[in-house]
Amino acid sequence: MVDSLDDAANLVVPAMRNVVSALKTANLQDRIKVSTPLSSAVLSQSYPPSEGAFSSSYENVLRPLLDFLEENKSPFMVDLYPFYARNGDSSLDYVLFKSTSSIFVDPNTGLSYNNIFYAQLDVFHFALAHRNFSRMKIIVTETGWPTRGSPYASIDNAQDLQHQLNSSCYGWP
């Protein structure tokens, strides 16, 4: 949704309002929630997680979107990709959920992370909290691992991430 600053991005929230209006007409607004996924591109700061912040470049879209989500009790949706969040210093075990001990401790909060996925997720929790939306639910809508194009991009690593992710994360109905 918000990987570019084109004019179409400014139409997203009005379109979402139209969908909610139709749901209200059908008396379905409490059963069906309207949201849209965002990428990590909307962040200006992601390290450490407690300093997570949204980029001011997206303010014209983010502010109305966050207000809409809160008003409609809709979740914040985000796509997280551990492969792309990995920097050269991160161990592959940390990125693939294989670390059994803490690899990183946020110096501001003392929160300990044994995988980068949870650190990525917390970046968004803190970014929302810094905007006074700390109670907003977050749903990860997309994740994965590439299978080609890098020494670490492989079918085995993609399978490992998927297996570890499925073992570590639980959805809710």
KEKE-3310 file (N, C-alpha, C; in steps of 0.2 Angstrom, whole numbers, plus 5000, padded with zeros to 4 digits):
npx = (5004:5009:5022:5026:5025:5015:5000:4989:4990:4985:4972:4968:4963:4950:4944:4944:4935:4923:4921:4919:4907:4898:4898:4892:4879:4875:4875:4887:4898:4904:4908:4917:4932:4941:4956:4973:4988:5005:5022:5039:5045:5038:5044:5056:5065:5072:5080:5086:5073:5064:5065:5058:5050:5039:5041:5041:5039:5028:5017:5006:4998:4999:4994:4979:4976:4979:4971:4959:4959:4959:4947:4938:4941:4950:4963:4981:4990:5004:5018:5032:5048:5061:5073:5076:5078:5089:5105:5123:5129:5121:5117:5113:5105:5099:5091:5083:5075:5081:5090:5093:5095:5096:5100:5100:5098:5087:5093:5086:5075:5077:5072:5073:5079:5078:5076:5075:5063:5053:5059:5057:5043:5041:5046:5036:5026:5031:5033:5019:5015:5023:5015:5004:4995:4995:4987:4983:4979:4991:4993:5003:5004:5010:5025:5041:5054:5067:5071:5082:5095:5104:5118:5112:5099:5089:5081:5081:5083:5072:5062:5066:5064:5050:5045:5050:5044:5031:5031:5033:5024:5007:4991:4975:4958)
npy = (4994:5007:5010:5019:5037:5041:5048:5039:5033:5042:5040:5028:5028:5035:5026:5015:5020:5020:5006:5002:5009:5003:4990:4994:4997:4984:4979:4973:4978:4976:4963:4961:4968:4982:4985:4988:4982:4987:4990:4989:5000:5011:5015:5026:5024:5010:5003:5003:4992:4999:5012:5013:5021:5030:5036:5053:5056:5049:5054:5060:5050:5040:5046:5049:5035:5028:5035:5031:5017:5016:5022:5013:5001:4992:4981:4985:4981:4973:4969:4958:4954:4944:4941:4953:4962:4958:4962:4963:4959:4950:4934:4920:4910:4918:4926:4916:4910:4901:4902:4899:4906:4923:4935:4948:4963:4976:4991:5002:4996:4984:4973:4957:4948:4933:4931:4939:4942:4945:4956:4965:4965:4972:4984:4990:4990:4999:5010:5013:5016:5027:5036:5037:5026:5014:5003:4997:4983:4972:4964:4952:4951:4946:4936:4929:4920:4922:4912:4912:4922:4927:4922:4917:4915:4903:4887:4878:4887:4895:4885:4882:4894:4895:4884:4886:4898:4894:4886:4895:4905:4910:4910:4919:4917)
npz = (5000:5004:4998:4990:4987:4979:4971:4973:4985:4994:4992:4998:5012:5011:5002:5011:5020:5012:5011:5024:5026:5017:5024:5035:5031:5028:5040:5045:5051:5063:5062:5052:5049:5042:5035:5030:5023:5028:5024:5030:5025:5029:5041:5049:5059:5066:5075:5091:5094:5103:5099:5088:5075:5064:5048:5043:5030:5026:5033:5028:5024:5034:5047:5044:5042:5054:5063:5057:5058:5072:5076:5070:5076:5070:5065:5065:5051:5045:5034:5037:5034:5039:5032:5025:5035:5041:5046:5042:5054:5061:5066:5057:5064:5073:5064:5058:5068:5076:5087:5103:5114:5121:5109:5107:5117:5120:5123:5129:5135:5141:5135:5129:5115:5105:5092:5076:5070:5081:5086:5075:5075:5087:5084:5077:5087:5096:5088:5085:5099:5101:5094:5101:5100:5107:5111:5099:5090:5081:5066:5058:5041:5030:5027:5025:5015:5004:4990:4981:4974:4983:4994:5006:5003:5001:4998:5008:5019:5018:5021:5034:5041:5039:5046:5059:5062:5062:5073:5083:5083:5085:5079:5079:5080)
capx = (5000:5012:5029:5028:5021:5010:4993:4985:4991:4980:4965:4967:4958:4944:4941:4942:4929:4918:4920:4915:4900:4894:4898:4887:4873:4874:4876:4892:4904:4907:4910:4922:4936:4944:4963:4977:4995:5010:5029:5044:5047:5035:5048:5062:5069:5070:5085:5083:5065:5060:5065:5054:5047:5036:5044:5037:5037:5022:5013:4999:4994:4998:4989:4972:4975:4979:4964:4953:4960:4957:4940:4934:4944:4953:4970:4987:4993:5011:5022:5038:5053:5067:5079:5078:5080:5096:5111:5129:5131:5116:5118:5108:5101:5094:5086:5079:5071:5085:5093:5090:5097:5095:5105:5100:5094:5086:5096:5081:5069:5080:5068:5078:5076:5081:5075:5074:5055:5050:5062:5054:5036:5041:5048:5030:5023:5034:5031:5012:5015:5025:5010:4998:4991:4998:4982:4981:4982:4995:4993:5007:5000:5015:5032:5044:5061:5068:5075:5087:5098:5109:5120:5108:5093:5089:5075:5082:5082:5065:5059:5068:5060:5043:5044:5052:5039:5024:5031:5034:5019:5000:4986:4969:4952)
capy = (5000:5013:5009:5025:5043:5043:5051:5034:5032:5046:5037:5022:5029:5036:5019:5010:5022:5018:4999:5002:5012:4997:4985:4996:4996:4977:4978:4969:4982:4973:4956:4962:4974:4984:4987:4987:4980:4991:4987:4992:5006:5017:5017:5030:5021:5003:5000:4997:4992:5004:5018:5013:5028:5031:5041:5059:5056:5046:5057:5062:5044:5037:5049:5047:5028:5026:5037:5026:5010:5016:5023:5007:4995:4988:4980:4988:4976:4974:4963:4958:4950:4944:4941:4960:4966:4955:4965:4958:4956:4946:4927:4916:4907:4924:4927:4910:4908:4895:4904:4896:4911:4930:4937:4956:4966:4983:4995:5006:4993:4978:4967:4952:4945:4928:4931:4946:4943:4948:4963:4968:4966:4977:4991:4993:4991:5005:5016:5015:5019:5034:5040:5036:5020:5008:4998:4994:4976:4971:4957:4951:4949:4943:4935:4924:4920:4921:4905:4913:4929:4928:4916:4915:4914:4896:4883:4876:4892:4897:4880:4883:4900:4894:4879:4889:4903:4891:4883:4900:4910:4907:4915:4919:4916)
capz = (5000:5005:4996:4986:4989:4973:4973:4974:4992:4997:4991:5002:5018:5008:5000:5016:5023:5008:5012:5030:5025:5014:5029:5040:5027:5028:5047:5046:5053:5069:5061:5047:5050:5036:5036:5024:5026:5027:5024:5034:5022:5033:5046:5049:5064:5068:5079:5093:5093:5107:5096:5082:5073:5057:5044:5042:5023:5025:5037:5025:5024:5041:5052:5043:5042:5061:5065:5054:5062:5079:5075:5068:5080:5066:5067:5061:5047:5043:5031:5040:5031:5042:5027:5023:5041:5043:5044:5042:5060:5063:5065:5053:5069:5075:5059:5056:5074:5078:5092:5109:5119:5119:5105:5107:5122:5119:5129:5133:5139:5143:5132:5126:5109:5102:5085:5073:5069:5086:5086:5070:5077:5092:5081:5076:5093:5099:5083:5087:5105:5101:5091:5106:5098:5110:5111:5093:5088:5075:5063:5052:5035:5025:5029:5020:5014:4997:4989:4976:4973:4989:4997:5012:5000:4999:4999:5015:5024:5018:5025:5041:5044:5040:5052:5066:5063:5063:5079:5088:5083:5085:5076:5083:5076)
cpx = (5004:5020:5031:5023:5017:5004:4988:4985:4986:4973:4963:4962:4951:4940:4939:4936:4923:4916:4916:4908:4896:4893:4892:4880:4871:4874:4881:4899:4907:4910:4916:4925:4940:4951:4967:4985:5000:5017:5033:5046:5044:5039:5054:5067:5067:5075:5086:5076:5062:5061:5062:5050:5045:5040:5039:5035:5030:5016:5006:4995:4993:4994:4982:4971:4975:4973:4959:4953:4957:4950:4936:4937:4947:4960:4975:4990:5000:5014:5029:5042:5060:5073:5081:5080:5087:5101:5117:5131:5126:5117:5112:5103:5096:5089:5081:5075:5075:5089:5090:5091:5096:5101:5106:5096:5093:5089:5092:5076:5071:5076:5074:5075:5081:5080:5073:5067:5052:5052:5058:5047:5036:5043:5041:5025:5025:5033:5024:5012:5017:5020:5003:4993:4993:4993:4980:4984:4986:4994:4998:5004:5004:5022:5034:5051:5062:5072:5081:5089:5103:5112:5116:5101:5093:5082:5075:5081:5075:5061:5060:5064:5053:5041:5045:5046:5032:5025:5031:5028:5012:4996:4980:4964:4949)
cpy = (5006:5012:5015:5031:5045:5045:5045:5032:5036:5044:5031:5023:5030:5030:5015:5013:5020:5010:4999:5004:5006:4992:4987:4996:4989:4975:4972:4972:4979:4966:4956:4969:4976:4987:4987:4986:4986:4987:4991:4998:5012:5019:5022:5027:5015:5000:5005:4998:4997:5011:5018:5019:5027:5037:5047:5059:5053:5049:5058:5056:5041:5040:5048:5039:5026:5029:5033:5020:5010:5017:5017:5000:4990:4987:4984:4981:4977:4968:4964:4952:4949:4944:4948:4964:4964:4960:4961:4955:4951:4939:4925:4913:4912:4926:4922:4907:4902:4896:4902:4901:4918:4932:4945:4958:4973:4987:5000:5003:4987:4972:4963:4949:4939:4927:4938:4947:4947:4955:4967:4970:4972:4984:4994:4994:4998:5011:5018:5018:5026:5039:5040:5031:5014:5002:4995:4988:4976:4964:4957:4948:4945:4942:4930:4925:4919:4915:4906:4920:4931:4922:4913:4914:4907:4892:4881:4881:4895:4892:4881:4888:4898:4889:4882:4894:4900:4888:4888:4905:4907:4912:4915:4920:4923)
cpz = (5000:5004:4992:4988:4983:4976:4975:4982:4996:4996:4995:5008:5016:5006:5005:5020:5019:5010:5019:5030:5022:5019:5034:5037:5028:5036:5049:5049:5059:5068:5056:5048:5044:5038:5030:5026:5024:5027:5029:5031:5025:5039:5045:5054:5066:5073:5085:5093:5097:5104:5089:5081:5066:5054:5043:5035:5022:5030:5034:5024:5031:5046:5050:5044:5050:5064:5063:5058:5069:5080:5074:5072:5076:5067:5062:5057:5044:5040:5034:5036:5035:5038:5026:5029:5043:5041:5044:5048:5063:5061:5061:5058:5071:5070:5057:5062:5077:5085:5099:5115:5117:5115:5106:5113:5120:5125:5133:5137:5142:5140:5128:5120:5106:5095:5082:5072:5075:5087:5081:5072:5082:5090:5080:5082:5096:5095:5084:5094:5105:5098:5095:5103:5100:5111:5105:5092:5082:5073:5058:5047:5030:5028:5024:5020:5007:4996:4984:4977:4979:4992:5003:5009:4998:5001:5006:5020:5024:5022:5032:5044:5045:5045:5058:5067:5065:5070:5085:5088:5082:5083:5081:5078:5074)
residu = (MET:VAL:ASP:SER:LEU:ASP:ASP:ALA:ALA:ASN:LEU:VAL:VAL:PRO:ALA:MET:ARG:ASN:VAL:VAL:SER:ALA:LEU:LYS:THR:ALA:ASN:LEU:GLN:ASP:ARG:ILE:LYS:VAL:SER:THR:PRO:LEU:SER:SER:ALA:VAL:LEU:SER:GLN:SER:TYR:PRO:PRO:SER:GLU:GLY:ALA:PHE:SER:SER:SER:TYR:GLU:ASN:VAL:LEU:ARG:PRO:LEU:LEU:ASP:PHE:LEU:GLU:GLU:ASN:LYS:SER:PRO:PHE:MET:VAL:ASP:LEU:TYR:PRO:PHE:TYR:ALA:ARG:ASN:GLY:ASP:SER:SER:LEU:ASP:TYR:VAL:LEU:PHE:LYS:SER:THR:SER:SER:ILE:PHE:VAL:ASP:PRO:ASN:THR:GLY:LEU:SER:TYR:ASN:ASN:ILE:PHE:TYR:ALA:GLN:LEU:ASP:VAL:PHE:HIS:PHE:ALA:LEU:ALA:HIS:ARG:ASN:PHE:SER:ARG:MET:LYS:ILE:ILE:VAL:THR:GLU:THR:GLY:TRP:PRO:THR:ARG:GLY:SER:PRO:TYR:ALA:SER:ILE:ASP:ASN:ALA:GLN:ASP:LEU:GLN:HIS:GLN:LEU:ASN:SER:SER:CYS:TYR:GLY:TRP:PRO)
# end
